[in-house]
Amino acid sequence: MHITRKAATLSLPLFASIALLGCNGSGKDKSTKELDQARATWTKANLSYYQFTYQRFCFCPATEALIIEVHNNQVTSAFYTPSGTYLSDEELSDVQTIDELFDVIEELIVDQADEVTVNYNSTYGYPEQVDVDLYKAAVDDEFTLNITDFQPIQN
């Protein structure tokens, strides 16, 4: 999965240990290792049904938080809160599961961002907050992704 820098800032629909993910080799190595550990924790939890609230903060128009529901590792519904407006099936195709968000974070670390800071959930491993600075020399390109209210759903 390849995303552009614009897509990373505009279309990511959805992130307690702290991992500082930098541009130098040792920072990237540490960040990749922490990402791998969090992903392993997530995989071990074996959750295919869950719900979470996703919100993106950036130097762009404000958006509502998005409540996302995942069944069988596919996004099945998402709606904005507090308005309650549901996304169309077409819009749902742009919303990522936690597994897909791990892939996005990996791309940001390895290929795309100058700096990324991730807070991973200590119980399930999912990213609770992702702070991204695409270009350290640029202004207003930073964004933050937050995942809150995570709830496993019983089958």
N, C-alpha and C positions, 0 to 999 in steps of 0.2 A: 504494500500500500504506500503510495507516494503522495504526499500532500505538499502544496506550495506554501510559502510563507503567508500569503494572503489567506489561503484556506485555513491555515492554523489559527489566524487571528479572527477570521470572520465566521467560519463554519463549524468549529469544534463545539459540539453541543455539550460537553462535559469535560476536583482531585484532592507511637507516632514518633516515627523517627524522622529526622530531617536529613535530606541528602542535598548537598550543594553541588550542582552540576555545572561545571565550568567549561571553559574552552581549552584549557591546557590538557595534555595527555593524562596526567595523573588524576585530575579532576574528572575527566570523562571516564577513566577506568573505575574510579571510586563510584561514580554515578551509575555506571552500567552494572557494577556489582550490586549496589543497593537496589536498583531496578529489578535485577534478576532475583534477589532475595524476596522482594515484595511480591513479584509475580509468582514465585514458588509458594509463598504463603497463600496467595489468592487461589492458585491451582489446588492446593491441598484442601482448602475450604470446600471445594467442589460445589459451588453455588451456581445453579443455572436459572433459578427464579429469584429475582430481587427487584427492589425499587430504590431510587435515590433522587435527591434533588441536585440539579446541576445549575450553576450560574457562572457566567463569564463577566469579568470586569475589565474594561479597557478604556482607552481614550476614544470612545465612540458613543453613539446614542445608547442610553440605558435600555436594558432589556429585562423582562421579568425572569424569575427563576423558572426552570423547566423540571417538572416531575416526570421521570422516565421509569417505565416498567419493562423488565426484561424477562422473557420466558424462553426456555430452551436455548439460551444464549443468543436470542434475537430480540431487538427492541420491538415490543408489541403495541405500546402506546406511549404518548408523551403529551403533556399539556402544560401551558403556562399558568403560573400562579402569581398573583391572586385572580387573574381574569377567568381562568378555567377554559381558555381556548385550546382545543386539541389540534395537534399537528395532523396534516393530511398524510396519506400513505406515501406520497412523493416526498414530503418533508421528513418523514421518519427515516428515509434512506440516508439522510445526512447525520443522524443521531447515532453515537457510538455506544456500544456496550463497554463494560469495564475492561474486558479482554482487548477490545479495539483501542481503548484509551491507553493501555500499556504500550501498544504498537506506536501510537502517536507520540507518546513520551520518548520512546526509544529513537524515533526519527528526529525529534527535536534535539536530543542529546548528541546523537552521532553526526547528523548532517545539517541541521538548520538553525539552531539558536546559538547565540554567543553565551547565554547564561540561562540556566533553568534551575529552579529550586523546587523540590518536591517533598511534601509531607505525606508519608504513607500511614495508613491505619495499622495499628499494632496487632489487632485481632485478625482481620481478614486480608490485609496487605494492599487493599485498593488505594489509589491516590486520593487523598482528601483535599489537597491544595497543590496547584502547580503554578508557579510564578515564572514567567518567560520574558526574557529580554532578547528579542530577535537580533538586534544590532546594538552593541554597547555604545557606539558612536552616534546613534540616531536618537531623536527625541520622540516620545509619544508612540513608540512601537511596542511597548510592554503590554502584557495582559496577564490576568490571573484567572484560573479555573478553579472553582470550588465544588466539591461533592460533599453534601451534608445529608442528614436524615436517611442514611443507608439502612435498609431493612431487608433481611432475607425473607422470602415468602415460602411458606410451607406448601408442599405439593398437595 
